[in-house]
Amino acid sequence: MNNMINLVTLCLVGLAIAAPAPQTANEVATRIVAVSKSKPELLSAAVSSADPDLLRVALTDADPALLEVALTKANANLLGTALTRGVKGNLLRAALTEARPDTLETALTAADPQLLTLALTEAVPELLGVALKEADIKLLGAALTRGVKSELLATALTKSRPDTLATALTAAKPNLLTVALTQAKAELLATALQEAETAILAVALTESRPDLLAIALQDATPTNLKVALTSA
């Protein structure tokens, strides 16, 4: 393992020397984090499995404090997932620049790998940023937990308004958020997240009986769901 770390250090230093243009202060800071603060097994996971373009994003654009979280707190398999070919660079950049340390740690320790991949390949960047900046960590964990339907998470991360997504990830009861992300029809979840007034959405996600929330998100017409979630 020490030999691996020494090799990685030499490679990063060599990359710096070979760079065609002077490194920015942020690029220097991210490399210092990588070679001085990482857990060995996480640095190994990053440099052995990362797509080179995604590693470049991490070493160029990441907030050094968030990169430190990724390289010291993450589950190694989930870190590998976040750096795998197919992940979109702009979404990885959003995660490593806009998250809070606790939400990034939650995403890289508690997420189902398939749902993490979905978030980093399909989300609207602004909405991923909202989720990682605003979410209560228990609710973020619930949204990324095995059992959540991929189609419904994708709906939340592509069809929401920023304010309704923030409301769902800060005000909801965890069991009701789980109902929405496991039992709703995708069309109706999209209607709720596009059309709802945030105050009424908050009531629906805190005061509903779970079986009745499920009925509303399965059986309503889009027009009637909009009526239920907006004031006159």
Phi, psi and chi 1 to 4 in degrees:
 res  aa     phi    psi   chi1   chi2   chi3   chi4
   1 MET       -  -40.8 -175.6   61.1   72.3      -
   2 ASN   -61.8  -38.9  -73.5  -24.0      -      -
   3 ASN   -62.6  -39.2  -71.8  -22.4      -      -
   4 MET   -61.8  -47.1  170.7   64.7   77.6      -
   5 ILE   -62.5  -41.5  -61.9  -58.2      -      -
   6 ASN   -61.7  -40.2  -69.6  -23.3      -      -
   7 LEU   -65.1  -43.4  177.8   59.0      -      -
   8 VAL   -61.6  -43.7  169.8      -      -      -
   9 THR   -57.8  -46.4  -58.7      -      -      -
  10 LEU   -62.1  -39.7  -71.6  172.5      -      -
  11 CYS   -65.1  -43.4  -70.5      -      -      -
  12 LEU   -67.7  -40.0  -69.6  173.2      -      -
  13 VAL   -63.8  -42.0  171.2      -      -      -
  14 GLY   -62.8  -39.0      -      -      -      -
  15 LEU   -61.4  -40.3 -175.0   61.6      -      -
  16 ALA   -64.4  -43.3      -      -      -      -
  17 ILE   -65.9  -37.9  -66.2  172.3      -      -
  18 ALA   -82.8   -7.9      -      -      -      -
  19 ALA   -58.2  135.1      -      -      -      -
  20 PRO   -71.5  -18.3   25.2  -34.0      -      -
  21 ALA  -132.8  156.4      -      -      -      -
  22 PRO   -57.8  140.8  -22.5   33.1      -      -
  23 GLN   -71.3  146.9  -72.2 -177.3  -47.3      -
  24 THR   -75.4  165.8   65.8      -      -      -
  25 ALA   -60.0  -36.1      -      -      -      -
  26 ASN   -67.6  -39.8 -163.8   69.7      -      -
  27 GLU   -64.4  -36.3  -72.5  173.9  -49.7      -
  28 VAL   -65.9  -44.0  171.7      -      -      -
  29 ALA   -64.4  -40.4      -      -      -      -
  30 THR   -66.5  -35.9   57.6      -      -      -
  31 ARG   -70.9  -35.2  -76.4  160.2  173.9   79.6
  32 ILE   -62.3  -42.8  -69.9  171.7      -      -
  33 VAL   -58.8  -48.0  167.4      -      -      -
  34 ALA   -60.0  -41.9      -      -      -      -
  35 VAL   -97.7   -3.1  -59.7      -      -      -
  36 SER  -125.9  -18.3   66.7      -      -      -
  37 LYS  -122.5  -12.0  -62.9 -176.4  178.1 -179.2
  38 SER   -65.2  151.8  -58.8      -      -      -
  39 LYS   -74.4  135.1  -76.6 -172.4  175.9  179.2
  40 PRO   -53.0  -43.0  -28.6   36.4      -      -
  41 GLU   -68.4  -28.6   63.6  -89.7   23.2      -
  42 LEU   -79.9  -38.0  -67.6  177.7      -      -
  43 LEU   -63.6  -40.9 -177.0   60.0      -      -
  44 SER   -60.1  -45.0  177.0      -      -      -
  45 ALA   -61.2  -40.4      -      -      -      -
  46 ALA   -66.1  -48.7      -      -      -      -
  47 VAL   -81.7  -17.2  -61.7      -      -      -
  48 SER   -89.9  -24.4   64.7      -      -      -
  49 SER  -122.0   -9.8   63.0      -      -      -
  50 ALA   -68.7  141.9      -      -      -      -
  51 ASP   -65.2  130.6  175.3   89.3      -      -
  52 PRO   -55.9  -37.3  -26.5   35.4      -      -
  53 ASP   -66.2  -36.0  -69.9  -23.1      -      -
  54 LEU   -73.6  -36.8  -64.1  173.6      -      -
  55 LEU   -61.7  -38.4 -177.1   60.8      -      -
  56 ARG   -61.8  -42.8  174.8   71.0   68.0 -175.4
  57 VAL   -57.9  -47.2  168.6      -      -      -
  58 ALA   -62.1  -38.7      -      -      -      -
  59 LEU   -86.0  -10.3  -68.7  174.0      -      -
  60 THR  -102.6  -45.1  -58.1      -      -      -
  61 ASP  -110.0  -19.1  -61.5  -36.8      -      -
  62 ALA   -61.5  145.0      -      -      -      -
  63 ASP   -65.4  122.5  179.2  -31.9      -      -
  64 PRO   -54.1  -35.5  -28.1   36.4      -      -
  65 ALA   -66.3  -36.0      -      -      -      -
  66 LEU   -75.4  -35.6  -66.7  175.8      -      -
  67 LEU   -62.3  -37.5 -176.0   62.9      -      -
  68 GLU   -61.8  -40.9 -177.3  175.2  -10.1      -
  69 VAL   -58.8  -47.5  170.0      -      -      -
  70 ALA   -61.2  -36.4      -      -      -      -
  71 LEU   -94.4    2.1  -68.3  173.3      -      -
  72 THR  -126.4  -24.9   58.7      -      -      -
  73 LYS  -112.6  -18.2  -56.4  -68.7 -173.0 -179.5
  74 ALA   -69.6  155.3      -      -      -      -
  75 ASN   -72.9  132.7  172.0  -76.4      -      -
  76 ALA   -59.4  -39.8      -      -      -      -
  77 ASN   -65.9  -39.9  -70.6  -26.0      -      -
  78 LEU   -71.9  -34.0  -70.3  175.0      -      -
  79 LEU   -62.1  -43.0 -179.4   62.4      -      -
  80 GLY   -60.4  -40.6      -      -      -      -
  81 THR   -60.3  -42.0  -63.7      -      -      -
  82 ALA   -68.3  -20.5      -      -      -      -
  83 LEU  -110.2   13.9  -66.0  171.2      -      -
  84 THR   -83.2  146.9  -62.1      -      -      -
  85 ARG   -53.0  136.0 -175.2  177.0  -60.4  -83.1
  86 GLY   110.8  -31.3      -      -      -      -
  87 VAL   -62.7  138.7  165.9      -      -      -
  88 LYS   -83.5  132.4  -68.9 -176.0  177.8  178.2
  89 GLY   -58.5  -37.8      -      -      -      -
  90 ASN   -69.6  -29.0   62.0  -26.3      -      -
  91 LEU   -78.4  -37.2  -66.0  175.9      -      -
  92 LEU   -63.1  -40.7  179.4   63.4      -      -
  93 ARG   -61.1  -43.1 -176.1  178.3  -63.3  109.3
  94 ALA   -60.4  -43.1      -      -      -      -
  95 ALA   -64.0  -37.1      -      -      -      -
  96 LEU   -91.8    1.9  -68.6  175.0      -      -
  97 THR  -124.1  -27.2   57.4      -      -      -
  98 GLU  -109.4  -15.3  -61.0 -171.7   43.0      -
  99 ALA   -67.5  160.7      -      -      -      -
 100 ARG   -88.0  155.6  -58.2 -166.9  -44.8  -94.6
 101 PRO   -55.4  -39.6  -29.4   37.2      -      -
 102 ASP   -73.1  -33.9   59.4  -18.4      -      -
 103 THR   -72.7  -37.0   57.4      -      -      -
 104 LEU   -64.7  -43.1 -176.1   62.6      -      -
 105 GLU   -60.3  -42.5 -179.5  177.5   -7.1      -
 106 THR   -60.6  -45.8  -62.6      -      -      -
 107 ALA   -62.5  -34.8      -      -      -      -
 108 LEU   -94.8    5.6  -67.8  175.9      -      -
 109 THR  -126.7  -32.6   56.0      -      -      -
 110 ALA  -108.5  -11.6      -      -      -      -
 111 ALA   -73.3  148.4      -      -      -      -
 112 ASP   -69.9  132.7  174.7   84.0      -      -
 113 PRO   -55.7  -39.7  -26.2   34.9      -      -
 114 GLN   -66.7  -35.7  -69.2 -175.8  -23.1      -
 115 LEU   -74.0  -35.0  -64.0  175.7      -      -
 116 LEU   -63.6  -42.9 -179.5   63.3      -      -
 117 THR   -59.7  -44.0  -63.6      -      -      -
 118 LEU   -59.0  -46.4 -176.3  151.9      -      -
 119 ALA   -60.4  -34.6      -      -      -      -
 120 LEU   -93.3    3.6  -67.6  173.1      -      -
 121 THR  -122.8  -26.4   56.6      -      -      -
 122 GLU  -117.9  -18.2  -62.2 -173.8   28.6      -
 123 ALA   -64.2  151.8      -      -      -      -
 124 VAL   -73.0  127.5  171.8      -      -      -
 125 PRO   -52.7  -42.4  -29.1   36.1      -      -
 126 GLU   -60.4  -40.1  179.1 -172.4    9.0      -
 127 LEU   -74.3  -35.4  -66.3  176.7      -      -
 128 LEU   -62.8  -41.4 -178.1   62.6      -      -
 129 GLY   -60.7  -42.8      -      -      -      -
 130 VAL   -60.5  -46.5  167.3      -      -      -
 131 ALA   -59.0  -42.4      -      -      -      -
 132 LEU   -83.4  -18.2  -68.3  171.1      -      -
 133 LYS   -88.5  -36.2  -78.0 -170.7  -70.3 -170.1
 134 GLU  -104.4  -25.5  -56.5  -67.0  -18.3      -
 135 ALA   -64.7  143.2      -      -      -      -
 136 ASP   -69.1  136.2  174.0  -86.8      -      -
 137 ILE   -66.4  -31.3   58.3  172.4      -      -
 138 LYS   -66.2  -39.7  -70.5 -177.3  179.7  179.2
 139 LEU   -72.1  -36.7  -67.4  173.2      -      -
 140 LEU   -62.6  -43.6 -178.3   64.1      -      -
 141 GLY   -59.7  -41.5      -      -      -      -
 142 ALA   -62.6  -38.4      -      -      -      -
 143 ALA   -70.5  -22.0      -      -      -      -
 144 LEU  -108.6   11.3  -66.4  173.2      -      -
 145 THR   -86.1  147.4  -62.0      -      -      -
 146 ARG   -52.4  135.3 -173.3  178.9  -59.0  -83.7
 147 GLY   111.7  -30.4      -      -      -      -
 148 VAL   -63.2  136.8  166.6      -      -      -
 149 LYS   -79.2  130.8  -70.0 -174.7  177.4  179.5
 150 SER   -56.1  -41.8  -63.2      -      -      -
 151 GLU   -61.1  -36.1  178.4 -173.9   17.2      -
 152 LEU   -78.9  -37.0  -63.8  177.7      -      -
 153 LEU   -64.0  -41.7 -179.7   62.1      -      -
 154 ALA   -60.7  -39.5      -      -      -      -
 155 THR   -60.5  -45.7  -63.3      -      -      -
 156 ALA   -63.0  -35.8      -      -      -      -
 157 LEU   -90.8    0.2  -68.7  174.4      -      -
 158 THR  -128.2  -25.8   58.9      -      -      -
 159 LYS  -108.3  -12.5  -56.3  -64.5 -174.2 -179.4
 160 SER   -69.1  161.9  -60.7      -      -      -
 161 ARG   -86.6  152.7  -59.2 -165.7  -43.2  -96.4
 162 PRO   -55.5  -39.1  -29.0   36.9      -      -
 163 ASP   -72.8  -34.2   59.8  -21.3      -      -
 164 THR   -73.1  -36.4   56.8      -      -      -
 165 LEU   -64.2  -43.6 -177.3   62.1      -      -
 166 ALA   -61.0  -40.1      -      -      -      -
 167 THR   -62.5  -46.2  -62.4      -      -      -
 168 ALA   -61.8  -33.3      -      -      -      -
 169 LEU   -95.9    2.9  -69.1  174.1      -      -
 170 THR  -124.2  -32.0   56.5      -      -      -
 171 ALA  -103.6  -20.1      -      -      -      -
 172 ALA   -69.5  153.7      -      -      -      -
 173 LYS   -78.4  139.3  -70.6 -176.8  177.2  177.8
 174 PRO   -54.5  -39.6  -28.5   36.5      -      -
 175 ASN   -68.5  -31.4   65.0  -37.5      -      -
 176 LEU   -77.5  -35.1  -65.0  177.0      -      -
 177 LEU   -62.7  -39.8 -179.3   63.7      -      -
 178 THR   -62.2  -41.7  -63.1      -      -      -
 179 VAL   -56.8  -47.6  167.5      -      -      -
 180 ALA   -61.5  -35.8      -      -      -      -
 181 LEU   -94.9    2.7  -67.9  175.1      -      -
 182 THR  -124.6  -25.5   59.2      -      -      -
 183 GLN  -119.0  -14.5  -62.5 -176.5   46.5      -
 184 ALA   -70.0  155.6      -      -      -      -
 185 LYS   -77.3  137.8  -72.9 -177.0  178.1  177.6
 186 ALA   -57.4  -41.1      -      -      -      -
 187 GLU   -61.2  -39.8  176.3 -169.7   11.4      -
 188 LEU   -77.3  -34.2  -66.8  177.2      -      -
 189 LEU   -63.2  -41.5 -178.3   62.6      -      -
 190 ALA   -61.9  -42.3      -      -      -      -
 191 THR   -59.5  -45.6  -64.0      -      -      -
 192 ALA   -60.9  -42.9      -      -      -      -
 193 LEU   -81.5  -17.1  -68.2  170.6      -      -
 194 GLN   -91.5  -34.0  -71.0  169.3  -10.5      -
 195 GLU  -108.7  -22.2  -55.9  -67.8  -14.0      -
 196 ALA   -67.2  145.3      -      -      -      -
 197 GLU   -75.3  137.3  -66.0  176.6   17.9      -
 198 THR   -62.4  -35.9   56.1      -      -      -
 199 ALA   -65.2  -40.0      -      -      -      -
 200 ILE   -73.0  -38.3  -62.7  175.1      -      -
 201 LEU   -59.9  -41.5 -179.1   63.7      -      -
 202 ALA   -61.5  -40.0      -      -      -      -
 203 VAL   -63.1  -45.1  170.2      -      -      -
 204 ALA   -60.7  -34.3      -      -      -      -
 205 LEU   -93.0    3.8  -68.6  173.4      -      -
 206 THR  -123.2  -30.2   55.5      -      -      -
 207 GLU  -109.5   -9.7  -57.6  -60.8  -30.0      -
 208 SER   -69.2  151.0  -63.6      -      -      -
 209 ARG   -79.8  135.2 -151.5  170.2   77.2 -170.8
 210 PRO   -54.4  -42.6  -29.2   36.4      -      -
 211 ASP   -67.0  -32.0   59.9  -30.1      -      -
 212 LEU   -76.8  -35.3  -62.9 -179.4      -      -
 213 LEU   -62.7  -41.8  179.1   63.4      -      -
 214 ALA   -60.3  -42.9      -      -      -      -
 215 ILE   -60.8  -44.5  -72.1  171.6      -      -
 216 ALA   -61.5  -36.9      -      -      -      -
 217 LEU   -88.8   -0.7  -67.9  174.0      -      -
 218 GLN  -112.9  -38.0  -68.4  169.0   -4.0      -
 219 ASP  -108.1  -15.9  -64.6  -15.0      -      -
 220 ALA   -67.3  153.7      -      -      -      -
 221 THR   -79.4  152.2   65.5      -      -      -
 222 PRO   -54.4  -39.2  -28.4   37.1      -      -
 223 THR   -65.0  -43.7  -61.3      -      -      -
 224 ASN   -71.3  -32.7  -75.1  -19.5      -      -
 225 LEU   -65.5  -40.3 -175.1   61.1      -      -
 226 LYS   -61.2  -42.0  178.9  179.2  178.0 -179.9
 227 VAL   -59.5  -42.5  168.9      -      -      -
 228 ALA   -66.8  -26.0      -      -      -      -
 229 LEU  -105.5    8.6  -67.1  171.8      -      -
 230 THR  -135.0  154.8   55.9      -      -      -
 231 SER   -87.3  163.4   55.6      -      -      -
 232 ALA   -66.4      -      -      -      -      -
